[in-house]
């Protein structure tokens, strides 16, 4: 699977329907096409929503994570019958591919830890609309995934977290590490990322 050099160019471009409830929030902002909606979501700040499982909050709270932003866009595309998949990938998070986590990992004596990243797939191309680095480097920075699975937008809450925790339990057990400690380190990394973006 390839990563798009220009994420917005990879996306299907179609008019948003006023008959689709999910489109109404974008239409109220004057955004009439899917690509315009995607650009708007991409430009919103990175930050956890008050309910991590509710992608509807991205517009009203003016922020989102890779999970909520991409789930919102996947659901919007699905409502319009467009083939945009929401994907979950688990990768080895370290300073080189996720700037801002290095100091925490070093302090904990870790070179990297498994982290989840959500993104879209359109025509076998990964599309990442959350990372604020040059488009050619966004998903390419984490393109080596331990595992990739398709998610439904509604599964970004507990099902996504359980999948991630299960992976960390296995990963930690193979290294004789405490899985709960690794999860706490992961949470500290995510907090640091939210503060630095």
C-alpha positions, 0 to 999 in steps of 0.5 A, a space after each residue: 500500500 502506498 502513501 499519497 504524496 498529496 493527501 487532498 488530491 487522493 481523496 474523492 471530490 464530491 458535493 456534500 448533500 444537505 440531506 445527510 445529517 453529517 454534512 450539515 455541520 460542514 455546509 454551515 461553515 460554507 464547505 460544499 465539497 468533500 475535499 473542502 471538508 477534509 482540508 478544514 478537518 486537516 487544518 484543525 488543531 490536534 487535540 483530544 475531544 471531550 469524548 474520544 469515541 465521538 467523532 461528531 465533536 471535531 467540528 463543535 470543539 474545533 480539534 481532533 486526533 487521528 482517530 476522531 478526525 479520520 472517523 469523521 471524514 470516513 463517516 462523511 464519505 460513507 454517508 455519500 456512498 464513497 469508498 473511503 476506508 478508516 484504518 487502524 495501524 499499530 507502529 513503533 512510536 519513537 522520536 524519529 517518526 513522532 517528534 515530541 516523544 523522545 524525551 519521555 521514552 528515553 527517561 523510561 529507558 525505551 527506544 519505542 513503544 507500540 502506538 495506534 495511528 488512524 488514517 484513511 485509505 482511498 484506492 489503496 493509498 494511505 491518506 493522513 490528514 492529521 500530521 502537520 509535516 510535509 504531505 509526503 512525509 506524513 503517513 510515510 513516517 509511520 508506514 511500517 505497521 505491525 498490523 493494519 485493520 479496517 475500522 468502522 467510524 463508530 469503533 474508535 472508542 472502546 474497541 480501538 483501545 482494547 485492540 491497542 491494549 491487547 497488542 501492548 500486553 503481548 508486546 510487553 510480555 515478550 520483552 518482560 515488561 509491565 504492560 500497565 507501565 507501558 500504557 502509562 508511558 504511552 499516555 504521557 507521550 500522547 499528552 506531550 504531543 497534544 501540548 506541542 502541536 
